[in-house]
Amino acid sequence: MPDAAQHSAQPELPSPYQPGKRRGRARRTHTVAKVLLATLLTLGLVSGLSVAFLYRHLNGNLNVVSYDDTLTNRPEKVHIDAPKQPMNILVMGSDSRDCDGCGIDHESGGGSDTTILFHLSADRESAYGVSIPRDSLVDRPDCKTKGGDTISGASNSIWNAAYSLGGPGCTIQQFEQTTGIQIDNYVVVDFGSFQQMVDAVDGVEVCVPEDIDSSEYGITIKAGTRTLTGKEALAYVRVRHGVGDGSDIGRIKRQQAFIGALVAKVLSSGTLTRFDRLVRFLNAATKSLTTDIPNIKDMALVGLQFKHIGLKRIRFLTVPFVYSTAQPGRVEWTSDAQTLWDRIKYDKPLGKLRDGSIGANQVPSGQPSGSTSSSSSPTDDESDSSSTSSPSDTESSTSESPSDTSSPSDDASDSVDASADDLAFAGLCT
């Protein structure tokens, strides 16, 4: 309406050839312009205040804690000859049950249920999420609390004991000392935030091959392709009994696949073009988040580093391991684990270490993970057959060094995707 009013008034402006006439109309036109200008300024101010409020609100959600002053004997940060440097972000999942629906296993919290290293390559064209089994046996180093107290280390300690004893700082110390990789940033996400993130994008689609019936914990999810929301989604990634082989390793792969599906949903136009949905997700993603990233602006800058990475270049794998014979129920890293950490440290290609990994494009939907036959090559079947066992079954890859012929940004293909047996092992559709 203001544009139309202004257009109709223009012919009535005083003509330079008839000075002095229609002065009243001119004043009214100036009034309309002033009102329009004032309206636009007001809208701009309100919008600016809205953005400022949202920024302050999201910043207020963050619990910013730095552990730099507690970390000792830190490994050297390797400089890569590239315009940018690789990034290593350690993500820990707090198993606090202090939220609605979080006590699905009737156990106490206080530990780290999930540990994933996210490595972003220097060329910003690939990213790896490496899961560390919580029952991994490692030599836990001494670490310091924020108060300056020293927590003594231990040999053959399970991985998540570090978090239970000393929180994120001790887990970071443990990771750096056992892998030789310096962490750039860390993030801790709790169960409640996870549920809210899933709900913020109106749920995530999964494909369940058979009914999940874990009556002991009151969890029942019918077979088929379905969209899981908050509590169901948390149950899906947390429960062990009644799905897959019932192991923590199977659950890790299910978590990797679900995170990949959540990433795909967040990056979809259905989320990015929906302001209300995007704000809900950002609010949920930052709520109860503990990190050393100082503010939302810096967090956004980290997120922007992923903008050129396609979903198939975001891959999830597990540190190479075997089941322990000395401590049944625990796992031990193989020699390939150090090869993996060295390649990540120096931003080198992973080669065959990627075999069996799950891509973020392989969302757990009705489409089988390895069914993209249109892009298959004659060698796909051969490479698939070499990865039909669970990563924990053997140390088969120790006899052959991972390939150096690819770059960190090589296209992911069916030949490195998780096999049907891997997916069934995790309780996913094959």
Summary of the structure (lengths in Angstrom):
residues: 430
radius of gyration: 26.7
end to end distance: 57.9
largest distance: 103.8
contacts: 1349
relative contact order: 0.13
helix: 42%
strand: 18%
